[in-house]
């Protein structure tokens, strides 16, 4: 089984969450299944996402697409997200 772990900081969690939720269908179409959204206790604008991945190639294409960068910018992601593809 494969997973995607993404960690990034956001300027405003509520704004980020609205944009993130609006991309749920695209995530599923890319074989990404959200398992958890976690927030740091000390800094609630530090977000960690865990997805189960059906197809690593499709998931990588989704994360590297120009639309992913545009969504990150419009949602208020600060800096470059840390993205790891993991296997069980």
PyMOL commands that set and color helices and strands:
alter all, ss='L'
color gray80, all
select helices_A, chain A and resi 13-21+24-29+56-64+66-75
alter helices_A, ss='H'
color red, helices_A
select strands_A, chain A and resi 2-10+32-39+46-53+77-87
alter strands_A, ss='S'
color yellow, strands_A
deselect
rebuild
show_as cartoon
